[in-house]
Amino acid sequence: MVRIVYNLFQLYFILIILYCFMSFFPRLDRNSGAVRIVATLVEPYLAIFRRFIPPAGGLDFSPIIAMIVLQILQVLVCSMLSAIY
């Protein structure tokens, strides 16, 4: 059970990184299936951090903070689960 939760956190972390890399390609079709799926999964989580961290100099630092928080949550949740199982 702990391994499944750990892998889900890792998958979401990778999706955030992929979403960030997609922003470097302005000609990328935002309506294509894979791009839309990644954006639909990641954008609500990043929106939480964008409310508190405005872009500075045209750079959006919210994904960095979001990934740090995600890693902290991963450690906490997996630690609690490993104590139970």
C-alpha positions in Angstrom: 0.0 0.0 0.0 2.8 2.4 0.9 4.6 1.7 -2.4 1.4 2.5 -4.4 0.9 5.8 -2.6 4.6 6.6 -3.0 4.4 5.9 -6.8 1.3 8.0 -7.2 3.1 11.0 -5.6 6.0 10.4 -7.9 3.8 10.3 -10.9 2.1 13.6 -10.0 5.6 15.1 -9.5 6.5 14.0 -13.0 3.3 15.5 -14.4 4.1 18.8 -12.8 7.6 18.8 -14.4 6.1 17.8 -17.7 3.6 20.6 -17.5 6.4 23.1 -16.8 8.4 21.8 -19.9 5.3 22.1 -22.0 5.2 25.9 -21.3 8.5 26.2 -23.1 6.9 25.3 -26.4 4.4 28.0 -27.4 3.4 26.2 -30.6 2.3 23.1 -28.7 -1.3 22.4 -29.4 -3.0 23.1 -26.0 -6.1 21.2 -27.2 -4.4 17.9 -28.0 -5.4 15.0 -25.8 -2.2 14.5 -23.8 -1.5 18.2 -23.2 -5.1 18.8 -22.1 -5.0 15.8 -19.7 -1.8 16.9 -18.1 -3.1 20.5 -17.7 -6.4 19.2 -16.3 -4.6 17.2 -13.6 -1.9 19.7 -12.7 -3.5 23.1 -13.1 -5.9 22.9 -10.0 -3.0 22.1 -7.7 -0.8 24.8 -9.1 -3.6 27.3 -8.8 -3.5 27.0 -5.1 0.0 28.3 -5.0 -0.5 30.9 -7.7 -2.9 32.7 -5.4 -0.1 33.2 -2.9 2.9 33.5 -5.1 2.5 36.0 -8.0 4.9 35.7 -11.0 8.1 37.7 -10.5 9.7 39.2 -13.5 7.6 37.0 -15.8 8.7 33.8 -14.1 6.2 31.6 -12.3 7.7 30.1 -9.2 4.5 28.4 -8.0 5.5 25.0 -9.6 8.7 24.9 -7.6 6.9 25.6 -4.3 4.1 23.1 -5.3 6.7 20.4 -5.9 8.4 21.1 -2.6 5.1 20.8 -0.8 4.2 17.7 -2.7 7.5 16.1 -1.6 6.8 17.0 2.0 3.3 15.6 1.8 4.8 12.4 0.2 7.1 11.9 3.2 4.4 12.6 5.7 1.7 10.4 4.2 4.1 7.5 3.4 5.5 7.7 6.9 2.1 7.5 8.5 1.1 4.7 6.2 4.2 2.7 6.9 3.5 3.1 10.7 0.0 1.6 10.1 1.1 -1.2 7.8 
